[in-house]
Amino acid sequence: MITPADEVLLRRAVALAARAVDAGDAPYGSLLAAPDGTVLAEAHNTVRRDRDVTAHPELKLARWAARELDPAEAARTTLYTSCEPCGMCAGALVRSGLGRVVFALSTEQLVGLNPASGDWPELVRDGPALFAEAGAPIVAYYRQGPPPAR
């Protein structure tokens, strides 16, 4: 359930999206907040500027959280974003351990406003194949455990 406090932070994410447009970037903005509403980090889309298809604000914040927060802290955060996260970003958000996502526009609403947003080619996927060969490094890694962090 979206609360009035959520709406305040969601408006800030929308303002980040507007600022992105002013800077010549795509209109998407996000922020990560602590349970008390303190903004921990914020970002906007820089795909064009950076020439990086992964430069979505949600992905930037997922990376930031994974680097800067311990898992318990990350689980208590909320990501506020101007549009529903795409599949790439949603996967990163799950893996980074963030607790909640609140978004202003759904993907369906975004495509309604900009039909080109839904114009992605279908990716041909073949597999699985080579189970034994591909599985060997996976089994070796998880049996011995990951190497110590540097």
C-alpha positions in Angstrom: 0.0 0.0 0.0 1.4 3.4 -1.0 1.3 5.9 1.9 1.5 9.7 1.8 5.1 9.5 2.8 5.7 7.2 -0.2 4.1 9.8 -2.4 6.5 12.5 -1.3 9.5 10.3 -2.2 7.9 9.2 -5.4 7.4 12.8 -6.4 11.1 13.3 -5.8 11.9 10.4 -8.2 9.6 12.0 -10.8 11.5 15.3 -10.3 14.7 13.4 -10.9 13.2 12.2 -14.2 12.3 15.8 -15.2 15.9 16.9 -14.3 17.2 14.1 -16.5 15.3 15.5 -19.5 16.7 19.0 -18.7 20.2 17.4 -18.9 19.4 15.7 -22.2 19.0 12.3 -20.8 16.0 9.9 -20.9 13.1 10.7 -18.5 13.7 8.2 -15.7 14.7 8.9 -12.1 15.0 6.8 -8.9 16.1 7.1 -5.3 16.8 4.7 -2.5 15.4 5.5 1.0 16.0 4.2 4.5 13.0 3.2 6.6 12.7 6.7 8.1 12.6 8.3 4.6 16.2 9.5 4.5 17.4 9.5 0.9 20.5 7.3 0.8 21.3 7.7 -3.0 19.6 8.9 -6.1 20.2 8.6 -9.9 18.7 9.2 -13.3 19.0 7.4 -16.6 22.2 8.1 -18.5 22.0 5.5 -21.2 22.5 8.0 -24.1 25.2 10.1 -22.3 27.2 7.1 -21.1 26.5 5.0 -24.3 25.7 2.2 -21.8 22.4 0.3 -22.2 22.6 -0.7 -18.5 22.8 2.9 -17.2 19.2 2.8 -15.8 18.8 4.5 -12.4 17.3 1.4 -10.8 20.3 -0.6 -11.8 22.7 2.0 -10.6 21.0 2.1 -7.2 21.0 -1.7 -7.0 24.7 -1.8 -7.6 25.2 1.0 -5.0 23.2 -0.9 -2.4 25.0 -4.1 -3.0 28.4 -2.3 -2.5 27.5 0.1 0.3 24.8 -1.6 2.5 24.9 -4.9 4.4 22.1 -7.3 3.5 20.0 -6.4 6.6 20.2 -2.7 5.7 19.4 -3.3 2.1 16.3 -5.4 3.0 14.9 -2.4 4.9 15.2 0.1 2.1 12.7 1.2 -0.5 13.5 2.2 -4.0 11.3 4.9 -5.4 11.2 5.2 -9.2 9.4 7.2 -11.8 8.6 4.1 -13.9 8.2 0.4 -13.2 11.6 -1.3 -13.4 12.3 -3.2 -16.6 13.3 -6.9 -16.5 17.0 -6.1 -16.3 16.6 -3.8 -13.4 14.0 -5.9 -11.6 16.5 -8.8 -11.6 19.3 -6.6 -10.2 16.9 -5.2 -7.5 16.0 -8.7 -6.4 19.7 -9.8 -6.3 20.8 -6.7 -4.4 18.4 -7.6 -1.6 16.3 -4.4 -1.6 13.2 -4.7 0.4 10.6 -2.8 -1.6 10.0 -0.9 -4.9 7.4 1.9 -5.3 6.9 3.2 -8.9 4.8 6.0 -10.4 4.1 4.7 -13.9 3.5 1.0 -14.8 5.2 -0.4 -17.9 1.8 -0.5 -19.6 1.2 3.2 -18.9 4.7 4.0 -20.1 4.1 2.2 -23.4 0.7 4.1 -23.7 2.6 7.4 -23.4 5.5 6.3 -25.7 4.6 3.2 -27.8 8.3 2.9 -28.9 9.1 1.9 -25.2 7.6 -1.5 -26.0 9.3 -2.0 -29.3 12.1 -4.4 -28.4 13.0 -7.3 -30.7 12.4 -10.8 -29.5 15.6 -12.5 -28.3 16.2 -16.0 -29.6 17.2 -18.3 -26.8 18.5 -21.9 -27.3 19.5 -24.2 -24.5 20.2 -25.7 -22.1 23.2 -27.7 -23.5 26.4 -29.2 -22.2 25.1 -29.8 -18.7 28.2 -31.7 -17.4 30.7 -29.3 -18.8 28.8 -26.2 -17.8 28.0 -27.6 -14.4 31.5 -28.5 -13.4 32.7 -25.0 -12.4 29.4 -24.3 -10.7 29.7 -27.4 -8.5 33.4 -26.7 -7.8 32.7 -23.2 -6.7 29.8 -23.9 -4.4 31.4 -27.0 -2.9 34.6 -25.2 -1.8 32.8 -21.9 -1.1 33.5 -18.5 -2.6 37.0 -17.1 -2.2 37.5 -14.6 0.6 36.6 -11.0 -0.2 39.5 -8.7 -1.0 
